[in-house]
């Protein structure tokens, strides 16, 4: 059998299934991993809208100026960023481990971690304000642990790569985006409906998230098949090994896509982290109403990637063109959110007008993100050796996580730096639109090096150093 190349690495699937097709046992893995990710992300969607306010609740007695101080903003940013910090550290390792031992066990371990750490988050929220330090420490631990568990999303992407041919890869990656959209839609709805019935019981958000992750774990145990193809890394490979980062950044085929995705994610994350505060300060919405704004964001993401991207745009446009379209939409949408913040600060528009502006502007920004994300993931997958899908997709997830580390800290500090709260949106829009010149380079990517094209077996790579990691 010829050895796979970096662009067309399609070793045989398990159980004799042809390359690019689902294995012949345990049901359709694309559908099953989609359902597992949806259930897990429902819990994430419940928690996300409340994180800035959960931190606010415990900051008022710890800093001069409380939640409005720069120090308070930094702590809030850290609370959101620690999740992504753990993803940055662990995503390549989870992907490498899935290349070695299989996708199924890695996904199941991650789901079990989500059960534990979302439960810990709920427990942390039972502490009164007088025990703010203890509550914040537990919140940081819970968010860090959930980040370690959630870092295996690259393994779900590797399942998609295992089961789709290269020309259909972007359609498959959009399934993960649609799962995010469903989680972000129904998660906030569940939280928004539950909290009014249990006033003051904010710990319920952690408890519900833990139960939903438990449901995903049980479903995965019962139905999720193994999709890893033979030829992954040998057991001698280390779990934490950053040589894969050097490989990705040194590849002329992968590096431009990786940099574009990282910088675009940085600009988007700086706005995303401040959204709950923006709707409070601009629209005067309370915690329960904030859930509905996040549900709207999730619905747009779900419809865009589940239908518009997969059915309408992907068959007609290349990944590079879709990335360019996504950058434009995101940049315009984020900049317009800054305009809404300025209008609200100046008192130039009432609630109805501001809400009528904010919803379509949010839709434009989120649609741009929905265009860019699966396109970048599909290109990185197609341009990576077939026996290293989990590892290289893990590097991409790690880059996204680093953007989400820096974005919330920077965004929240910029948000609190001025009364009109305009700076994070100007910064995000400028960064997004400045990425457009990278798109032509992605289109005319140089051919892969001989080492990348050969993508030798693991034993030969170890002996000859062909990949030069």
RASULHU-V353037 format. One record per backbone hydrogen bond with DSSP energy under -1.0 kcal/mol. CO is the residue of the C=O (numbers start at 0). NH is the residue of the N-H. Records with the same first field share a line. If there is no record, write none. Layout:
BEGIN
CO->NH / NH
END
This chain:
BEGIN
12->15
13->16
16->12
17->20
27->31
28->32
29->33
30->34
31->35
32->36
33->37
34->38
35->39
36->40
37->41
39->43
40->44
41->45
42->46
43->47
46->49
47->50
49->53
50->54
51->55
52->56
54->57
55->58
58->61 / 62
62->65
64->67
65->68
68->72
69->73
70->74
71->75
72->76
73->77
74->78
75->79
76->80
77->81
80->84
81->85
82->86
83->87
84->88
85->89
86->90
89->93
90->94
91->95
92->96
93->97
94->98
95->99
96->100
97->101
102->106
103->107
104->108
105->109
106->110
107->111
108->112
109->113
110->114
111->115
112->116
113->117
114->118
115->119
116->120
117->121
118->122
119->123
120->124
122->125
123->126
127->130
128->131
130->134
131->135
132->136
133->137
134->138
135->139
136->140
137->141
138->142
139->143
140->144
141->145
142->146
143->147
144->148
145->149
148->151
149->152
151->154 / 155
152->156
153->157
154->158
155->159
156->160
157->161
158->162
164->167
165->168
167->171
168->172
169->173
171->174
172->176
173->177
174->178
175->179
176->180
177->181
178->182
179->183
180->184
181->185
182->186
184->188
185->189
186->190
187->191
188->192
189->193
190->194
193->197
197->200
200->203
201->204
202->206
203->207
204->208
205->209
206->210
207->211
208->212
209->213
210->214
211->215
212->216
213->217
214->218
215->219
216->220
217->221
218->222
219->223
233->236
241->245
242->246
243->247
244->248
245->249
250->254
253->257
254->258
255->259
256->260
257->261
258->262
259->263
260->264
261->265
262->266
263->267
264->268
265->269
267->271
268->272
270->273
271->274
273->277
274->278
275->279
276->280
277->281
278->282 / 284
279->283
285->289
286->290
288->292
289->293
290->294
291->295
292->296
293->297
294->298
295->299
296->300
297->301
298->302
299->303
300->304
301->305
302->306 / 307
303->308
306->310
307->311 / 312
308->313
312->315 / 316
317->321
318->322
319->323
320->324
321->325
322->326
323->327
324->328
325->329
326->330
327->331
328->332
329->333
330->334
331->335
332->336
333->337
334->338
335->339
336->340
337->341
338->342
339->343
340->344
341->345
342->347
349->353
350->354
351->355
352->356
353->357
354->358
356->360
357->361
358->362
359->363
360->364
361->365
362->366
363->367
364->368
365->369
366->370
367->371
368->372
371->375
372->376
373->377
374->378
375->379
376->380
377->381
378->382
380->383
384->387
387->391
388->392
389->393
390->394
391->395
392->396
393->397
394->398
395->399
396->400
397->401
398->402
399->403
400->404
401->405
402->406
404->408
405->409
406->410
407->411
408->412
409->413
410->414
411->415
421->425
422->426
423->427
424->428
425->429
426->430
427->431
428->432
429->433
431->434
432->435
434->437
435->438
437->441
438->442
439->443
441->444
448->452
449->453
450->454
456->460
457->461
458->462
459->463
460->464
464->467
END
